[in-house]
Every structure is written in C-alpha cells, then in structure tokens.
Amino acid sequence: MMWSQRLIVPGQLRLEEVPVPELGREDLLVRVRVALTGGTDLKTYRRGHPLFPLPTPMGHEFAGVVEAVGPDVSGFVPGDRIAAVHSGPCNACFYCERGQENLCESLVRTMVLGAFSEFVRIPGFIVRQNAFPMPDSMGFEEAAFLEPLSCVVHGMTHLDLRSVRTAVVVGAGPIGLLYAQLLKREGVERVVILGRRPVRLAAARRIGADVVVDAGSTDGEAAIKELTGGHGADVVVECTGRPEVWEASSRIVRNGGTVLLYGGCKAGTQVNFDAYKLHYGAITLKGAFHYRPADVRRAFGLLVERALDLRPLLTGECRLRELEGAFQDLMLGEGLKIAVVP
C-alpha cells in the first residue's frame, strides 16, 4: 500500500492509502522523490477538469528512483535515478503520422496522473520515448521540471526569432519565467515580463528579464506601447489562460508580429479579436499545446547543461499531508511552484 493525494471535489483533497500500482511487462515503478505543483494541477484543484473524472489522482511533474522494472524493460534497473514526463504519443494515429505527436489522439486518455503519491507507474510507451537516467549532477527538483520545460520548448518551435528585438511574456508564473529565459537564450535583445504579484515580479527580475512591468499598478498595454515607440512587441507570449489577456495580447503586438497563445482557457471560452488589425496588420496568432518526444529530449538536454536558473521558480516545499495548504497559498498568489516531497 502507499499514500496518495486525490481530488474528491473541487477544492477538497484527501490523503488516501491505496494499492501500489501493478506493473506491466514494459513498465517502471518509480518512488517519487520530488513532485512539483503545476498550473494544470492548480486549475484542476480549483474547478475540476472535464477530462479527469472525480475522484482523481493528481500530480504530473516528478522525478524519482526506479523501485521495480517489468521483465521486458531495458535501459533501467532498480535504483536508477529517473527523469520522465507523464505522456507519450502512439506514433500511429493521424497526427503522429504528420509529426504532430503533441496532438496524438490517445495522448490525454493515456496520461499518467498521481505523482502526488509515494509511487507512480510509468507505462512502457513512455519509458521507451520520454524517460531518461539522471546524471549524478542533477537534483530531483531540477529533473522534475522536465515536463513543464518540454511544453515551453515545444512552444518555442512556433516562433521565428530571427528579426525579433522585443518579446513580451504576459504572465510571470513558472511557465512565463521559463519562456523568458529561453527567449533570452535564443538571442532576443529585450525580454519584457508583464505580470502581477510581488513574489512573481521579484522572480522575474531574478531570472534576468530586461524589463518587468507590474500590471497590477500600471496600464500594461500603455507601458508596452511606450517601450516600443508605439509599435508594439515583435512577439507576445501569453501565459495566463485568461480570455481578456488573450485579447489584450493581440493589442500589444506590432503589425507583422506574432502572438503565441500558450495559456489554455476553459473549454467553451469565446474571445474577440480586432479583425481589421489581424488582417491589415498581418498579425499571426498561434496556439501551442503539450510537446513531442523531440521537445522532451531538448528539454532534458537543457537541464543537463543547467542552461536555466530554476531556483527562483521554487518558492516552497511540503509533505503530502500538507499539499492542500500549499494549493491554498498558491491560489492566493503567495508562491510559484511548491516541491512536494513524499
């Protein structure tokens, strides 16, 4: 048996004793050493999720130690330190055949949830594609960033940065801070973060944003126009998932610029864009979702290189029994990511 946090109804977690997952022939059983809270976790805690029937296990950003292996597993043995993500494509469906594995038809249905537990099972199709032995130099907290970083790496593939001088990241949460660091790493001259909450704005400064704009105390749209001589940013990356911010992002990008809509809005949400500006301003709107195995490999390489400063994104640590309190704090804007240590 093991301890696992489950969402019973929105806003209510329960720590339960449940059976340790059984392994298939190609699966791994991993003892979770660190699991991170993520934006999807927080949204699910707040309002539930249409794809995760309640009660549901939670947690999908993790790293740990291999506890047991199925008889057909190669490449891992008990005791190995492992970094992995919680999904993998089928490689056979309509989208996978077109190189869009992030849209795989079985992706959501086969995602692994339950990292807020003592153990988690990694199915063989993930082991083969999206799991990596950790080098001795990598800590479990770093490795647990593999999943969110893979999402950001995939989002970056949608951006042509060759003529970009100013990029604005809207939202100073963990995803926004990862985007800002990768944009800077790719040579963007000026990276601006537009956000709220003192703890998030302080983290934005720590990770090296060139300009940090407090949208809680100033007119963010006016500030961006002033910074860009009235033209708007070359690239805007939206990381809040709020419809009004999606709309505002289209107003702060320059003619000929690109808006990357990363933050996911609630199903059924409608947004309004100025058709005149989109057409005559030649604005490009792009959506980005999830990742492909190539993105996961790239993200793991960045972690091995220690190419990013992840420390400002971690603002606390808790045990499994303390997870609900951690979510309450996050809902109040009093942190970024919490490391859950079973």
ChimeraX attribute file (.defattr): number of C-alpha atoms within 10 A of each C-alpha:
attribute: neighborCount
match mode: 1-to-1
recipient: residues
	/A:1	11
	/A:2	12
	/A:3	18
	/A:4	25
	/A:5	24
	/A:6	21
	/A:7	21
	/A:8	17
	/A:9	17
	/A:10	15
	/A:11	16
	/A:12	12
	/A:13	21
	/A:14	16
	/A:15	18
	/A:16	14
	/A:17	12
	/A:18	12
	/A:19	11
	/A:20	16
	/A:21	15
	/A:22	12
	/A:23	17
	/A:24	17
	/A:25	13
	/A:26	18
	/A:27	22
	/A:28	28
	/A:29	23
	/A:30	27
	/A:31	23
	/A:32	26
	/A:33	22
	/A:34	27
	/A:35	30
	/A:36	24
	/A:37	25
	/A:38	22
	/A:39	19
	/A:40	15
	/A:41	17
	/A:42	18
	/A:43	15
	/A:44	20
	/A:45	23
	/A:46	16
	/A:47	12
	/A:48	21
	/A:49	17
	/A:50	10
	/A:51	9
	/A:52	15
	/A:53	12
	/A:54	14
	/A:55	15
	/A:56	17
	/A:57	21
	/A:58	24
	/A:59	24
	/A:60	26
	/A:61	27
	/A:62	33
	/A:63	30
	/A:64	28
	/A:65	22
	/A:66	23
	/A:67	18
	/A:68	18
	/A:69	21
	/A:70	18
	/A:71	12
	/A:72	10
	/A:73	16
	/A:74	11
	/A:75	10
	/A:76	18
	/A:77	16
	/A:78	13
	/A:79	13
	/A:80	18
	/A:81	24
	/A:82	23
	/A:83	27
	/A:84	26
	/A:85	27
	/A:86	25
	/A:87	29
	/A:88	28
	/A:89	26
	/A:90	17
	/A:91	17
	/A:92	13
	/A:93	15
	/A:94	13
	/A:95	16
	/A:96	17
	/A:97	12
	/A:98	12
	/A:99	12
	/A:100	15
	/A:101	24
	/A:102	22
	/A:103	19
	/A:104	22
	/A:105	17
	/A:106	16
	/A:107	17
	/A:108	15
	/A:109	11
	/A:110	16
	/A:111	16
	/A:112	21
	/A:113	19
	/A:114	22
	/A:115	30
	/A:116	30
	/A:117	29
	/A:118	22
	/A:119	25
	/A:120	28
	/A:121	25
	/A:122	27
	/A:123	22
	/A:124	20
	/A:125	17
	/A:126	23
	/A:127	22
	/A:128	15
	/A:129	18
	/A:130	25
	/A:131	26
	/A:132	20
	/A:133	15
	/A:134	21
	/A:135	13
	/A:136	8
	/A:137	9
	/A:138	15
	/A:139	16
	/A:140	21
	/A:141	23
	/A:142	21
	/A:143	27
	/A:144	27
	/A:145	24
	/A:146	27
	/A:147	27
	/A:148	22
	/A:149	25
	/A:150	24
	/A:151	23
	/A:152	24
	/A:153	24
	/A:154	22
	/A:155	22
	/A:156	19
	/A:157	11
	/A:158	13
	/A:159	16
	/A:160	10
	/A:161	17
	/A:162	9
	/A:163	8
	/A:164	18
	/A:165	15
	/A:166	22
	/A:167	26
	/A:168	30
	/A:169	29
	/A:170	28
	/A:171	24
	/A:172	29
	/A:173	25
	/A:174	24
	/A:175	23
	/A:176	26
	/A:177	30
	/A:178	23
	/A:179	25
	/A:180	29
	/A:181	20
	/A:182	20
	/A:183	23
	/A:184	16
	/A:185	12
	/A:186	12
	/A:187	13
	/A:188	19
	/A:189	14
	/A:190	18
	/A:191	26
	/A:192	23
	/A:193	29
	/A:194	24
	/A:195	23
	/A:196	19
	/A:197	16
	/A:198	14
	/A:199	17
	/A:200	25
	/A:201	22
	/A:202	13
	/A:203	22
	/A:204	30
	/A:205	15
	/A:206	14
	/A:207	18
	/A:208	16
	/A:209	21
	/A:210	15
	/A:211	15
	/A:212	20
	/A:213	21
	/A:214	19
	/A:215	18
	/A:216	12
	/A:217	8
	/A:218	10
	/A:219	11
	/A:220	18
	/A:221	16
	/A:222	12
	/A:223	17
	/A:224	23
	/A:225	17
	/A:226	12
	/A:227	14
	/A:228	16
	/A:229	9
	/A:230	13
	/A:231	14
	/A:232	26
	/A:233	30
	/A:234	21
	/A:235	27
	/A:236	27
	/A:237	27
	/A:238	28
	/A:239	24
	/A:240	23
	/A:241	17
	/A:242	16
	/A:243	17
	/A:244	12
	/A:245	18
	/A:246	26
	/A:247	15
	/A:248	17
	/A:249	26
	/A:250	26
	/A:251	22
	/A:252	25
	/A:253	28
	/A:254	22
	/A:255	20
	/A:256	16
	/A:257	21
	/A:258	25
	/A:259	27
	/A:260	23
	/A:261	23
	/A:262	22
	/A:263	23
	/A:264	19
	/A:265	15
	/A:266	14
	/A:267	8
	/A:268	6
	/A:269	9
	/A:270	9
	/A:271	12
	/A:272	11
	/A:273	13
	/A:274	10
	/A:275	10
	/A:276	10
	/A:277	15
	/A:278	17
	/A:279	12
	/A:280	10
	/A:281	14
	/A:282	14
	/A:283	20
	/A:284	16
	/A:285	15
	/A:286	14
	/A:287	13
	/A:288	18
	/A:289	15
	/A:290	19
	/A:291	24
	/A:292	25
	/A:293	20
	/A:294	15
	/A:295	23
	/A:296	27
	/A:297	18
	/A:298	17
	/A:299	23
	/A:300	25
	/A:301	13
	/A:302	17
	/A:303	22
	/A:304	17
	/A:305	11
	/A:306	13
	/A:307	13
	/A:308	16
	/A:309	15
	/A:310	18
	/A:311	12
	/A:312	18
	/A:313	24
	/A:314	18
	/A:315	16
	/A:316	13
	/A:317	16
	/A:318	16
	/A:319	13
	/A:320	18
	/A:321	18
	/A:322	12
	/A:323	22
	/A:324	19
	/A:325	12
	/A:326	22
	/A:327	23
	/A:328	15
	/A:329	14
	/A:330	18
	/A:331	15
	/A:332	9
	/A:333	15
	/A:334	17
	/A:335	21
	/A:336	23
	/A:337	22
	/A:338	23
	/A:339	23
	/A:340	26
	/A:341	19
	/A:342	19
